């Protein structure tokens, strides 16, 4: 069995189609086993453990599927298994911790620091000081690092693989903030021994359906209980130090650069921002998937309009941005990838600030009214009012209470824009 040298938090389809795939495809894959933890539930962990961590990766192109058995995950645990989590982090041979969690899981306050007033964070802080169960992602990271420090297990790299700008710095800030509140000496140790790597990740991975499970069994003869379906395209760009080593991910196609920002901006605004547009505006037109929405000439026109605005904020050569847009159209149009708009529409209150507001602010600062950005904002407000995909957003409460007023929603989402009368009027006209 491959030795556990990577511990992952956020066991799900994207992780298994992306980081786990890169690890399994690396030329030194036999040296890098992954112990993966779910968010909380044990169901997926149990299914994978029954298969010795193996699962089928179904790469779904426009015309046919390619299937391969993945073996990088050697152990799976429910996120509530704190004992195993701490045991792995205390091992010197563990060199990397990776994360795929939601934006909300970082438990940040409006200023971007750890939200020490959040009840779950307060509970974790008490547990870190006095012992007890840990519930949040920052809490689990801090508890693991405290255990590693006590064991003298050496340095470590923490690698966020989430759709957040500067995700390495986001992770560093919440971890060190919580560590400092629990034990200032621990925060100092983290500063000296733990690196926080920034990444850009990209691979569309829809939820696996019962039909997908049956298709794998029919084709392979194996009743795989945990297959993953993904698109052919994949990209991973990383920046940062790995003080205890890392897999040769570059041998599998990952890129290591000095600055991830241009690449993450391209992806967040064009792919993720485009997804949000189609999730809200497309579902309101009766579409269920990205492929259906982008086949609608009206939705495609809206998408191109948004991309024209967003491309101005991407700090990469125009030819590279144009090529990415063309590739995105092909990816979105793949009729065999059932990426549901309802899945993408979730957690809009966390997603719009990083996918849409940067373009909206830049365009208004330049004196322009960005019709594409305004459309996304209006479509999201309509979504809060009941149009299109159902609201699935832990942070939506305050917005739902004020959804009848465009100004109130904008004041919550972007207080600096609340007095922009022209923007408020333009958004209202779209509703």
C-alpha positions as CSV (number, residue, x, y, z in Angstrom):
1,X,0.0,0.0,0.0
2,X,1.2,3.5,-0.8
3,X,2.3,5.3,2.4
4,X,0.1,8.1,3.7
5,X,2.0,11.4,3.0
6,X,-1.0,13.6,2.1
7,X,-4.0,14.3,4.3
8,X,-7.0,15.8,2.6
9,X,-10.1,17.5,4.0
10,X,-13.2,17.6,1.7
11,X,-13.6,14.1,0.3
12,X,-15.9,14.5,-2.7
13,X,-16.1,14.3,-6.4
14,X,-14.0,17.3,-7.3
15,X,-11.1,16.2,-5.1
16,X,-11.2,12.7,-6.6
17,X,-11.3,14.1,-10.1
18,X,-8.6,16.7,-9.6
19,X,-6.0,16.5,-6.8
20,X,-6.3,12.7,-6.3
21,X,-6.1,12.2,-10.1
22,X,-2.9,14.4,-10.3
23,X,-1.4,12.5,-7.4
24,X,-2.2,9.1,-9.0
25,X,-0.8,10.3,-12.4
26,X,2.4,11.7,-11.0
27,X,5.6,9.7,-11.9
28,X,6.3,9.1,-8.2
29,X,2.7,8.1,-7.3
30,X,3.6,5.0,-5.4
31,X,5.3,7.2,-2.8
32,X,2.3,9.4,-2.1
33,X,-0.9,7.8,-0.6
34,X,-3.7,10.1,0.5
35,X,-5.8,9.8,3.7
36,X,-9.0,11.7,2.9
37,X,-11.7,13.1,5.3
38,X,-15.2,14.0,4.4
39,X,-16.8,17.2,5.7
40,X,-18.8,15.3,8.3
41,X,-20.8,12.4,6.9
42,X,-19.3,8.9,6.9
43,X,-21.3,7.5,4.0
44,X,-18.8,8.2,1.2
45,X,-15.9,7.2,3.5
46,X,-17.5,3.8,4.2
47,X,-18.2,3.2,0.5
48,X,-14.6,3.9,-0.4
49,X,-13.1,1.9,2.4
50,X,-15.2,-1.1,1.3
51,X,-13.3,-0.7,-2.1
52,X,-9.8,-0.2,-0.5
53,X,-10.1,3.4,-1.6
54,X,-10.4,2.6,-5.3
55,X,-13.0,4.2,-7.5
56,X,-13.6,4.7,-11.3
57,X,-12.9,8.0,-12.9
58,X,-15.2,8.5,-15.8
59,X,-13.8,11.2,-18.2
60,X,-16.9,12.2,-20.2
61,X,-16.1,13.7,-23.6
62,X,-18.7,14.9,-26.1
63,X,-18.9,11.5,-27.8
64,X,-17.7,8.8,-25.4
65,X,-16.4,7.9,-21.9
66,X,-13.0,6.9,-20.8
67,X,-12.8,4.9,-17.5
68,X,-9.9,4.3,-15.3
69,X,-9.5,3.0,-11.7
70,X,-7.9,5.5,-9.3
71,X,-5.8,4.3,-6.4
72,X,-4.3,7.4,-4.8
73,X,-6.7,7.4,-1.9
74,X,-5.6,4.7,0.5
75,X,-7.8,5.6,3.5
76,X,-11.1,7.4,4.0
77,X,-12.6,8.8,7.2
78,X,-15.6,10.8,8.2
79,X,-14.8,14.4,9.1
80,X,-15.9,13.7,12.7
81,X,-13.0,11.3,13.2
82,X,-10.7,13.7,15.0
83,X,-8.6,11.0,16.5
84,X,-7.4,9.8,13.1
85,X,-7.0,13.3,11.8
86,X,-4.7,14.2,14.7
87,X,-2.8,10.9,14.3
88,X,-2.0,11.6,10.7
89,X,-0.9,15.1,11.4
90,X,1.5,13.9,14.1
91,X,3.4,11.7,11.6
92,X,6.7,13.2,10.2
93,X,6.1,11.4,6.8
94,X,2.9,13.4,6.2
95,X,4.1,16.4,4.1
96,X,1.0,18.0,2.7
97,X,-2.5,18.8,3.7
98,X,-4.9,19.7,0.9
99,X,-8.4,21.2,1.2
100,X,-11.5,21.3,-1.0
101,X,-14.2,22.9,1.1
102,X,-16.8,25.6,0.6
103,X,-16.1,29.3,0.7
104,X,-18.3,29.5,3.9
105,X,-16.2,26.8,5.6
106,X,-13.3,29.2,6.2
107,X,-15.5,31.1,8.7
108,X,-14.3,34.5,7.9
109,X,-15.7,37.8,9.1
110,X,-16.4,40.7,6.6
111,X,-12.8,41.8,6.9
112,X,-11.4,38.4,5.9
113,X,-10.1,37.4,9.3
114,X,-11.3,34.4,11.3
115,X,-14.8,35.2,12.7
116,X,-14.1,34.7,16.4
117,X,-17.7,35.8,17.2
118,X,-19.2,32.9,15.2
119,X,-20.7,30.3,17.6
120,X,-18.9,27.4,16.0
121,X,-15.6,29.2,16.1
122,X,-16.1,30.1,19.7
123,X,-16.9,26.4,20.5
124,X,-13.7,25.3,18.7
125,X,-11.6,27.9,20.5
126,X,-12.8,26.6,23.8
127,X,-12.1,23.0,22.7
128,X,-8.6,24.0,21.5
129,X,-7.9,25.5,25.0
130,X,-9.6,22.9,27.1
131,X,-10.1,19.8,25.0
132,X,-13.2,18.5,23.3
133,X,-14.7,18.1,19.8
134,X,-13.7,20.3,16.9
135,X,-16.3,21.3,14.3
136,X,-14.9,23.9,11.8
137,X,-12.3,23.6,9.1
138,X,-10.0,26.2,10.7
139,X,-10.5,24.4,14.0
140,X,-9.5,21.1,12.5
141,X,-6.4,22.6,10.9
142,X,-5.3,24.3,14.1
143,X,-5.9,21.2,16.2
144,X,-3.8,19.2,13.7
145,X,-1.0,21.7,13.7
146,X,-1.0,21.8,17.5
147,X,-0.6,18.1,17.6
148,X,2.1,18.2,15.0
149,X,4.0,20.7,17.0
150,X,3.7,18.7,20.2
151,X,5.0,15.6,18.3
152,X,8.0,17.4,16.8
153,X,6.9,16.1,13.4
154,X,8.4,18.9,11.4
155,X,7.2,21.3,8.7
156,X,4.2,21.0,6.5
157,X,2.5,22.5,3.5
158,X,-1.2,23.4,3.6
159,X,-2.7,23.6,0.1
160,X,-6.1,25.2,-0.5
161,X,-7.8,24.0,-3.7
162,X,-10.9,26.2,-3.4
163,X,-12.3,28.9,-5.7
164,X,-11.1,31.8,-3.6
165,X,-8.8,34.6,-4.7
166,X,-5.5,34.1,-2.9
167,X,-6.7,31.0,-1.3
168,X,-3.3,30.3,0.3
169,X,-3.4,33.7,2.1
170,X,-7.0,33.2,3.1
171,X,-6.1,29.9,4.7
172,X,-3.0,31.3,6.4
173,X,-5.0,34.2,7.8
174,X,-7.8,32.1,9.4
175,X,-5.5,29.4,10.7
176,X,-3.0,31.8,12.3
177,X,-5.8,34.0,13.6
178,X,-7.5,31.0,15.4
179,X,-4.1,29.7,16.5
180,X,-3.1,33.0,18.0
181,X,-6.4,33.2,19.9
182,X,-5.9,29.7,21.3
183,X,-2.2,29.8,21.9
184,X,0.2,32.6,20.7
185,X,3.2,30.3,20.8
186,X,1.4,27.9,18.5
187,X,0.8,30.8,16.1
188,X,4.5,31.5,16.1
189,X,5.3,27.9,15.4
190,X,2.9,27.9,12.5
191,X,4.5,31.0,11.1
192,X,7.9,29.3,11.1
193,X,7.0,25.7,10.1
194,X,3.9,25.8,7.9
195,X,3.6,27.1,4.3
196,X,0.3,28.0,2.7
197,X,0.3,27.3,-1.0
198,X,-1.9,29.3,-3.3
199,X,-3.6,27.4,-6.2
200,X,-6.0,27.7,-9.1
201,X,-8.0,24.6,-9.8
202,X,-10.2,23.8,-12.8
203,X,-12.1,20.7,-13.8
204,X,-15.9,20.6,-14.1
205,X,-17.2,17.7,-12.0
206,X,-20.9,17.2,-11.8
207,X,-22.6,15.1,-9.2
208,X,-22.6,11.3,-10.0
209,X,-26.0,9.9,-10.7
210,X,-27.5,6.5,-10.3
211,X,-27.3,6.1,-14.1
212,X,-23.6,6.8,-13.9
213,X,-23.1,4.1,-11.4
214,X,-25.0,1.6,-13.5
215,X,-23.0,2.6,-16.6
216,X,-19.8,1.9,-14.9
217,X,-21.0,-1.5,-13.7
218,X,-22.3,-2.4,-17.2
219,X,-19.1,-1.5,-18.9
220,X,-16.5,-2.7,-16.4
221,X,-18.3,-5.5,-14.6
222,X,-17.4,-3.9,-11.2
223,X,-20.2,-2.6,-9.0
224,X,-18.3,0.5,-8.0
225,X,-20.3,2.3,-5.3
226,X,-18.3,5.6,-5.7
227,X,-17.5,6.5,-9.3
228,X,-16.8,10.1,-10.3
229,X,-17.7,11.7,-13.6
230,X,-15.6,14.6,-14.9
231,X,-14.8,16.5,-18.1
232,X,-11.6,15.9,-20.2
233,X,-10.2,19.3,-19.4
234,X,-8.1,19.8,-16.3
235,X,-5.8,22.5,-15.0
236,X,-3.9,23.1,-11.7
237,X,-1.6,26.1,-11.1
238,X,0.3,26.4,-7.8
239,X,2.6,28.9,-6.1
240,X,4.4,28.3,-2.8
241,X,6.9,26.3,-0.9
242,X,6.7,22.6,0.1
243,X,9.1,22.3,3.1
244,X,8.6,18.6,3.5
245,X,8.4,17.7,-0.2
246,X,5.5,17.0,-2.6
247,X,4.5,14.6,-5.3
248,X,5.8,15.3,-8.8
249,X,2.5,16.8,-9.8
250,X,4.2,18.8,-12.6
251,X,4.9,15.4,-14.2
252,X,1.1,15.0,-14.5
253,X,0.6,18.5,-16.0
254,X,0.3,20.8,-13.0
255,X,2.2,24.1,-13.3
256,X,4.2,25.8,-10.6
257,X,4.5,29.6,-11.0
258,X,5.6,32.6,-9.1
259,X,2.1,34.3,-9.2
260,X,-1.2,32.4,-9.5
261,X,-3.3,35.6,-9.5
262,X,-3.6,36.1,-13.3
263,X,-4.7,32.5,-13.7
264,X,-7.1,32.5,-10.8
265,X,-8.6,35.7,-12.0
266,X,-9.2,34.3,-15.5
267,X,-10.9,31.2,-14.0
268,X,-13.0,32.9,-11.3
269,X,-14.3,35.6,-13.6
270,X,-14.8,33.7,-16.9
271,X,-15.6,30.2,-15.9
272,X,-17.1,30.6,-12.4
273,X,-18.7,34.0,-13.2
274,X,-20.1,32.5,-16.4
275,X,-21.5,29.6,-14.3
276,X,-23.2,32.0,-11.9
277,X,-24.8,33.9,-14.8
278,X,-26.2,30.7,-16.3
279,X,-27.2,29.3,-12.9
280,X,-29.5,32.2,-12.1
281,X,-30.5,33.6,-15.4
282,X,-30.5,30.3,-17.2
283,X,-32.6,28.5,-14.6
284,X,-35.1,31.3,-14.6
285,X,-35.6,30.5,-18.4
286,X,-36.4,26.9,-17.5
287,X,-33.0,25.3,-18.2
288,X,-31.6,22.6,-15.9
289,X,-28.0,22.2,-17.0
290,X,-25.1,24.3,-18.2
291,X,-25.2,22.6,-21.6
292,X,-28.9,23.4,-22.0
293,X,-28.4,27.0,-21.0
294,X,-25.4,27.7,-23.3
295,X,-27.4,26.1,-26.2
296,X,-30.0,28.9,-25.7
297,X,-29.0,31.8,-28.0
298,X,-30.3,34.3,-25.5
299,X,-28.2,32.8,-22.6
300,X,-25.2,32.5,-24.9
301,X,-25.5,36.2,-25.8
302,X,-25.6,37.1,-22.2
303,X,-22.5,34.9,-21.5
304,X,-20.5,36.6,-24.3
305,X,-21.5,40.0,-23.0
306,X,-20.4,39.1,-19.5
307,X,-17.1,37.7,-20.8
308,X,-16.4,40.9,-22.8
309,X,-16.7,42.9,-19.5
310,X,-14.8,40.4,-17.3
311,X,-12.0,39.9,-19.8
312,X,-10.9,43.5,-19.3
313,X,-10.0,42.6,-15.7
314,X,-7.9,39.5,-16.5
315,X,-4.2,40.4,-16.4
316,X,-3.2,38.0,-19.2
317,X,-2.5,38.5,-22.9
318,X,-5.6,39.0,-24.9
319,X,-4.8,36.0,-27.2
320,X,-4.6,33.7,-24.1
321,X,-7.9,35.0,-22.8
322,X,-9.6,34.6,-26.1
323,X,-8.4,31.0,-26.4
324,X,-9.7,30.3,-22.9
325,X,-13.1,31.7,-23.8
326,X,-13.3,29.4,-26.9
327,X,-12.3,26.4,-24.8
328,X,-15.0,27.3,-22.3
329,X,-17.7,27.4,-24.9
330,X,-16.8,23.9,-25.9
331,X,-16.6,22.7,-22.3
332,X,-20.0,24.3,-21.4
333,X,-21.6,22.9,-24.5
334,X,-20.6,19.3,-23.8
335,X,-24.0,17.7,-23.8
336,X,-22.8,14.6,-21.9
337,X,-21.7,16.6,-18.9
338,X,-24.8,17.1,-16.8
339,X,-23.7,20.0,-14.6
340,X,-26.9,21.2,-13.0
341,X,-27.7,24.9,-12.6
342,X,-29.1,24.1,-9.1
343,X,-25.8,22.8,-8.0
344,X,-23.9,25.8,-9.2
345,X,-26.5,28.2,-7.8
346,X,-25.8,27.2,-4.2
347,X,-24.1,29.6,-1.8
348,X,-24.5,32.7,-4.1
349,X,-24.0,35.0,-1.2
350,X,-20.4,33.7,-0.9
351,X,-19.8,33.3,-4.6
352,X,-20.9,36.7,-6.1
353,X,-18.4,38.8,-4.1
354,X,-15.5,37.0,-5.7
355,X,-16.9,36.1,-9.1
356,X,-18.9,39.3,-10.1
357,X,-18.3,42.2,-7.8
358,X,-14.6,42.8,-8.9
359,X,-15.9,43.4,-12.5
360,X,-18.9,45.5,-11.3
361,X,-16.7,47.7,-9.2
362,X,-14.0,48.2,-11.8
363,X,-16.6,49.1,-14.5
364,X,-18.4,51.5,-12.3
365,X,-15.1,53.1,-11.3
366,X,-14.4,53.6,-15.0
367,X,-17.8,55.3,-15.4
368,X,-19.4,52.4,-17.3
369,X,-22.6,50.5,-16.6
370,X,-21.7,46.8,-17.1
371,X,-24.8,45.2,-18.5
372,X,-23.5,41.7,-18.0
373,X,-22.5,42.2,-14.4
374,X,-25.8,43.9,-13.7
375,X,-27.7,41.0,-15.2
376,X,-26.0,38.5,-12.9
377,X,-26.8,40.7,-9.9
378,X,-30.4,41.1,-10.9
379,X,-30.8,37.4,-11.7
380,X,-29.4,36.5,-8.3
381,X,-32.0,38.8,-6.6
382,X,-34.7,37.2,-8.7
383,X,-33.4,33.8,-7.5
384,X,-33.7,35.1,-3.9
385,X,-37.3,36.0,-4.8
386,X,-38.1,32.5,-6.0
387,X,-37.2,32.5,-9.7
388,X,-35.3,29.6,-11.2
389,X,-33.1,27.3,-9.1
390,X,-34.1,26.9,-5.4
391,X,-32.1,28.8,-2.8
392,X,-29.5,26.6,-1.1
393,X,-27.3,29.0,0.8
394,X,-26.4,29.0,4.5
395,X,-25.6,32.7,4.3
396,X,-28.8,33.7,2.5
397,X,-31.0,34.6,5.5
398,X,-30.4,38.4,5.6
399,X,-30.7,38.6,1.9
400,X,-34.0,36.7,1.8
401,X,-35.4,39.1,4.4
402,X,-34.5,42.1,2.2
403,X,-35.0,40.5,-1.2
404,X,-37.8,42.9,-2.0
405,X,-35.5,45.9,-2.1
406,X,-32.6,46.0,-4.7
407,X,-30.9,48.7,-2.6
408,X,-31.1,46.6,0.6
409,X,-29.6,43.6,-1.1
410,X,-26.8,45.7,-2.7
411,X,-26.1,47.3,0.7
412,X,-25.6,43.9,2.3
413,X,-23.6,42.5,-0.6
414,X,-21.5,45.5,-1.4
415,X,-22.0,48.4,1.0
416,X,-19.7,50.6,-1.1
417,X,-22.2,50.4,-4.0
418,X,-25.4,51.0,-2.0
419,X,-25.5,54.7,-2.9
420,X,-24.9,54.1,-6.6
421,X,-28.3,55.3,-7.9
422,X,-27.6,54.5,-11.5
423,X,-26.6,50.9,-10.6
424,X,-29.7,50.4,-8.3
425,X,-31.9,51.7,-11.1
426,X,-30.2,49.5,-13.8
427,X,-30.5,46.4,-11.6
428,X,-34.2,47.1,-10.9
429,X,-34.9,47.4,-14.7
430,X,-33.5,43.9,-15.2
431,X,-35.9,42.3,-12.7
